[in-house]
């Protein structure tokens, strides 16, 4: 006799972190992360989505990178990873995805074209005309990379 069994799947949320610490989730939520309070509020939002796993792009250590324009990226990345590993009310898995062209891939049809990144904030696919916030599009692609 077969029995039905339920297996809880990981709920993966992709995160794209911008140069100044702006964060976009694959769910569409966006915020700025500059301190512990911002990270706490971000994780409260993630809890509402039932997130058990975060997918982030792998970034090199800031001390090795001299570009001050991306300092916020490293600060936000470090705060998020540290908080995910140390939160008192439960551990969140982290998947680090190798850096790839997440910002120029359409999260709808997977077509790759630099011209689809119309502005720093807008992604419009030159193939299927899908329009979305550029950072949310990148977060969705990071999520899809983690799932595969």
C-alpha atoms as one frame of an Amber mdcrd trajectory, in Angstrom:
protein
   0.000   0.000   0.000   1.399   3.412  -0.986   1.205   6.304   1.360   1.310
   9.936   0.412   4.287  11.706   1.849   4.873  15.417   1.898   8.363  16.748
   1.512   8.963  20.373   2.383  10.881  21.963  -0.437  13.285  24.807   0.073
  11.777  28.153  -0.733  14.610  29.902  -2.532  14.708  33.667  -2.812  17.248
  35.277  -5.104  18.932  38.493  -4.003  20.635  41.018  -6.245  22.757  43.579
  -4.407  23.614  46.838  -6.105  26.682  49.032  -5.768  25.276  51.259  -3.040
  23.647  48.515  -0.976  20.300  48.519  -2.747  18.797  45.062  -2.545  16.220
  43.474  -4.832  14.552  40.153  -4.106  13.231  37.757  -6.724   9.818  38.313
  -5.116   9.857  41.953  -6.244  10.656  43.499  -2.850  13.358  46.207  -2.873
  15.180  48.043  -0.083  18.514  49.584   0.947  20.797  47.680   3.339  23.424
  49.701   5.177  23.196  48.493   8.784  21.975  45.684  11.059  18.494  47.187
  11.431  18.037  47.206   7.643  19.073  43.550   7.490  16.673  42.659  10.311
  13.800  44.303   8.404  14.857  42.468   5.226  14.737  39.124   7.044  11.304
  39.926   8.464  10.199  40.356   4.842  11.886  37.086   3.828  10.072  35.283
   6.646   6.753  36.420   5.183   7.703  34.680   1.927   8.652  31.488   3.786
  12.246  31.711   2.587  14.480  28.871   3.735  17.328  29.467   1.283  18.948
  32.648  -0.003  20.707  32.725  -3.355  23.382  35.412  -3.736  26.087  36.048
  -6.297  29.584  35.251  -5.078  31.527  38.483  -4.548  35.229  38.830  -3.878
  36.414  40.267  -0.599  36.184  44.073  -0.551  39.728  44.374   0.764  40.936
  42.980  -2.583  38.834  45.424  -4.586  39.840  49.076  -4.662  36.704  50.443
  -6.405  34.967  52.643  -3.837  31.848  52.770  -6.027  30.937  49.222  -5.029
  31.668  49.493  -1.297  27.942  49.323  -0.487  27.657  46.005  -2.316  30.272
  44.361  -0.102  28.872  45.864   3.103  25.320  44.700   2.293  26.546  41.267
   1.190  28.530  40.752   4.403  25.656  41.953   6.609  23.167  39.619   4.913
  25.417  36.540   5.055  26.370  37.171   8.700  22.755  37.719   9.745  21.542
  34.618   7.866  24.069  32.456   9.666  23.549  33.915  13.146  19.862  34.706
  13.417  18.525  33.514  16.742  15.200  32.226  15.423  16.446  29.823  12.782
  19.151  29.168  10.269  18.743  30.191   6.641  20.673  28.259   3.991  22.829
  30.301   1.650  23.680  29.345  -1.904  26.452  31.379  -3.461  26.088  31.472
  -7.228  29.070  32.197  -9.463  28.869  35.667 -10.971  27.295  35.615 -14.404
  25.418  38.022 -16.655  22.283  38.039 -14.485  21.525  41.637 -15.418  21.305
  41.052 -19.195  19.372  37.751 -19.253  15.598  37.926 -19.570  14.091  36.139
 -16.568  11.022  35.354 -18.667  12.394  33.910 -21.936  16.144  33.576 -21.073
  17.219  35.644 -24.114  20.584  37.364 -23.576  21.140  40.878 -24.910  22.997
  43.835 -23.379  20.531  46.179 -25.090  17.714  44.775 -22.936  19.125  46.716
 -19.974  17.481  49.966 -21.087  18.489  51.992 -18.015  20.093  51.079 -14.696
  16.545  50.553 -13.372  14.638  49.132 -16.337  14.971  45.802 -18.134  12.979
  45.364 -21.343  13.715  42.205 -23.316  14.539  42.923 -26.953  13.135  39.508
 -27.876   9.874  39.058 -25.944   9.288  42.671 -24.739   9.048  41.572 -21.073
   9.418  44.660 -18.813  10.567  44.528 -15.212  12.748  46.381 -12.722  16.316
  45.548 -13.751  17.440  44.526 -10.250  14.406  42.292  -9.687  15.107  40.663
 -13.066  18.698  39.948 -11.944  17.459  38.543  -8.598  15.117  36.183 -10.461
  18.025  34.981 -12.622  20.144  34.389  -9.493  17.270  32.350  -8.028  16.958
  30.281 -11.217  20.720  29.649 -11.228  20.537  28.398  -7.637  17.643  26.090
  -8.461  19.504  24.434 -11.339
